[in-house]
Amino acid sequence: MSFMRGRTGATPSDVLVFLATVSLAATLLYPAWSARGFRSRVASAAADVDGLAAAARSTLEFGGPWPSPAAPGEAPPELIGLSAEGGIFSRLDYTLGWTSWQVVDSVEAPPPPPAIAGDAPPDSVGPMLEPIVRTVGGIAVYSGDSALLAELSQRYAREVSFVLDSMWLLVLPERGDASVGSR
């Protein structure tokens, strides 16, 4: 600052120092603001995944099969209550999806009728297995933010999940009954 008689206020150099200080503070604080926003997106996505998983599991426990598959961003008919405005299927940062598919498990079949004398000795026959068709459910999160998908994979590391392109899929391990002709 210069000491000139009759002059008050800031000089151009004072304004530049002030702007530089404000710019430096903004530069130092931006990563913290950005990380805070990212953490809130991850927490929101995880809460939505947990809510959809709980709703789908309750449908499985009380109604029999998993909910029907639905297009990304749409609730299955069995979970239509979740599709309200502001619900978990209407987020801006990511799109939630529900899917289910059939798997074939092998279960031990009832023992065959007693063997005819002279046939094979009873010890040489192993357990008989028969296929049974069941359904498995899955929750998908679609997002262009690969960091969000990676963070979800990390958060659900103890469960079966994977990332494929711009989708993260969590496989729910419970098996629901399904007839061979369904779906």
C-alpha positions as CSV (number, residue, x, y, z in Angstrom):
1,M,0.0,0.0,0.0
2,S,1.2,3.4,-0.7
3,F,0.8,6.2,1.7
4,M,-0.6,9.0,-0.5
5,R,-2.3,12.0,1.1
6,G,-6.0,12.2,0.6
7,R,-6.3,8.8,-0.9
8,T,-8.3,5.9,0.7
9,G,-9.2,2.4,-0.5
10,A,-7.4,-0.5,-2.0
11,T,-4.8,-0.3,-4.7
12,P,-4.8,-2.6,-7.7
13,S,-2.1,-4.7,-6.0
14,D,-4.2,-5.1,-2.9
15,V,-7.1,-6.4,-5.1
16,L,-4.7,-8.9,-6.8
17,V,-3.4,-10.2,-3.5
18,F,-7.0,-10.7,-2.2
19,L,-8.0,-12.5,-5.4
20,A,-4.9,-14.7,-5.3
21,T,-5.7,-15.6,-1.6
22,V,-9.4,-16.5,-2.5
23,S,-8.3,-18.5,-5.5
24,L,-5.7,-20.4,-3.4
25,A,-8.4,-21.2,-0.7
26,A,-10.8,-22.4,-3.3
27,T,-8.1,-24.6,-4.9
28,L,-7.3,-26.1,-1.6
29,L,-10.9,-26.7,-0.6
30,Y,-12.2,-28.1,-3.9
31,P,-11.0,-31.7,-3.4
32,A,-12.6,-31.9,0.0
33,W,-15.9,-30.6,-1.4
34,S,-15.6,-33.0,-4.3
35,A,-14.9,-36.0,-2.1
36,R,-17.8,-35.1,0.1
37,G,-20.2,-35.1,-2.9
38,F,-18.8,-38.4,-4.1
39,R,-19.2,-40.0,-0.7
40,S,-22.8,-38.9,-0.6
41,R,-23.4,-40.4,-4.1
42,V,-21.9,-43.7,-3.0
43,A,-23.9,-43.7,0.3
44,S,-27.1,-43.0,-1.7
45,A,-26.4,-45.8,-4.2
46,A,-25.6,-48.2,-1.4
47,A,-28.8,-47.3,0.5
48,D,-30.9,-47.8,-2.7
49,V,-29.2,-51.2,-3.3
50,D,-29.9,-52.3,0.2
51,G,-33.5,-51.1,0.0
52,L,-34.1,-52.9,-3.2
53,A,-32.5,-56.1,-1.9
54,A,-34.6,-56.0,1.2
55,A,-37.8,-55.5,-0.8
56,A,-36.9,-58.3,-3.2
57,R,-36.0,-60.6,-0.4
58,S,-39.3,-60.0,1.4
59,T,-41.1,-60.7,-1.9
60,L,-39.2,-64.0,-2.1
61,E,-39.9,-64.9,1.5
62,F,-43.6,-64.1,1.5
63,G,-44.7,-64.6,-2.1
64,G,-42.6,-67.4,-3.5
65,P,-40.5,-66.3,-6.5
66,W,-38.2,-63.4,-7.0
67,P,-39.8,-60.3,-8.6
68,S,-40.0,-60.3,-12.4
69,P,-37.1,-58.8,-14.4
70,A,-37.6,-55.2,-15.3
71,A,-35.9,-52.7,-17.6
72,P,-33.2,-50.5,-16.0
73,G,-34.9,-47.5,-14.2
74,E,-38.2,-49.4,-13.9
75,A,-39.6,-51.2,-10.9
76,P,-40.8,-54.8,-11.3
77,P,-44.6,-55.1,-11.0
78,E,-44.1,-56.8,-7.6
79,L,-42.2,-53.8,-6.3
80,I,-44.2,-51.0,-7.9
81,G,-44.2,-49.1,-4.6
82,L,-40.5,-48.3,-5.1
83,S,-41.1,-46.5,-8.4
84,A,-42.8,-43.4,-7.0
85,E,-41.4,-40.0,-7.9
86,G,-38.2,-39.5,-5.9
87,G,-37.9,-43.3,-5.3
88,I,-34.9,-45.4,-5.8
89,F,-35.5,-46.0,-9.5
90,S,-35.4,-42.2,-10.3
91,R,-31.9,-41.0,-9.5
92,L,-29.9,-38.6,-11.6
93,D,-26.4,-40.0,-11.0
94,Y,-27.1,-43.6,-11.7
95,T,-29.9,-46.0,-12.8
96,L,-31.0,-48.9,-10.7
97,G,-32.2,-52.1,-12.2
98,W,-33.6,-55.5,-11.1
99,T,-33.1,-58.8,-12.9
100,S,-33.4,-62.5,-12.2
101,W,-32.4,-65.5,-14.1
102,Q,-32.7,-69.3,-13.9
103,V,-30.0,-71.6,-12.6
104,V,-29.9,-75.3,-12.5
105,D,-28.8,-76.9,-9.2
106,S,-28.4,-80.6,-8.5
107,V,-30.1,-82.2,-5.6
108,E,-29.9,-85.7,-4.3
109,A,-32.7,-87.8,-5.8
110,P,-34.7,-90.3,-3.7
111,P,-32.9,-93.7,-3.6
112,P,-33.9,-96.2,-6.4
113,P,-36.0,-99.2,-5.5
114,P,-34.1,-102.1,-4.1
115,A,-31.9,-103.9,-6.6
116,I,-32.8,-107.3,-7.8
117,A,-30.6,-110.1,-6.3
118,G,-27.5,-110.6,-8.4
119,D,-27.6,-107.1,-9.9
120,A,-25.0,-104.7,-8.6
121,P,-23.9,-104.7,-5.0
122,P,-25.6,-101.9,-3.0
123,D,-22.3,-100.3,-2.1
124,S,-21.3,-99.6,-5.7
125,V,-24.2,-97.3,-6.5
126,G,-23.4,-93.6,-5.8
127,P,-26.0,-91.0,-4.9
128,M,-28.3,-90.1,-7.7
129,L,-28.6,-86.4,-8.5
130,E,-31.4,-84.7,-10.4
131,P,-31.5,-81.2,-11.7
132,I,-33.8,-78.6,-10.2
133,V,-34.4,-75.2,-11.8
134,R,-34.4,-72.2,-9.5
135,T,-34.1,-68.4,-9.9
136,V,-31.4,-66.0,-8.7
137,G,-32.0,-62.3,-8.3
138,G,-29.6,-59.5,-9.1
139,I,-29.4,-55.7,-8.6
140,A,-27.8,-53.6,-11.3
141,V,-26.5,-50.1,-11.0
142,Y,-25.9,-48.4,-14.3
143,S,-23.6,-45.3,-14.3
144,G,-21.0,-43.6,-16.4
145,D,-19.1,-42.8,-13.2
146,S,-16.6,-45.7,-13.0
147,A,-15.4,-44.6,-9.6
148,L,-18.9,-45.1,-8.2
149,L,-19.1,-48.6,-9.7
150,A,-15.6,-49.4,-8.3
151,E,-16.6,-48.1,-4.9
152,L,-19.8,-50.2,-4.9
153,S,-17.6,-53.3,-5.7
154,Q,-15.4,-52.4,-2.8
155,R,-18.3,-51.9,-0.4
156,Y,-19.9,-55.2,-1.3
157,A,-16.7,-57.1,-1.6
158,R,-17.9,-60.0,0.6
159,E,-20.8,-60.7,-1.8
160,V,-20.9,-61.9,-5.4
161,S,-20.7,-58.8,-7.6
162,F,-18.9,-57.6,-10.7
163,V,-18.5,-54.6,-13.0
164,L,-19.1,-54.9,-16.7
165,D,-18.6,-51.8,-18.8
166,S,-20.9,-49.2,-17.1
167,M,-22.9,-51.6,-15.0
168,W,-22.3,-53.1,-11.5
169,L,-24.2,-56.2,-10.7
170,L,-24.9,-57.6,-7.2
171,V,-26.0,-61.2,-7.2
172,L,-28.3,-62.2,-4.4
173,P,-27.5,-65.7,-3.4
174,E,-30.9,-66.9,-2.2
175,R,-32.6,-69.4,-4.6
176,G,-36.2,-69.0,-5.4
177,D,-38.4,-71.8,-6.8
178,A,-39.2,-71.8,-10.5
179,S,-40.9,-74.2,-12.7
180,V,-39.1,-75.3,-15.9
181,G,-41.7,-73.7,-18.2
182,S,-41.6,-70.3,-16.4
183,R,-39.8,-67.2,-17.8
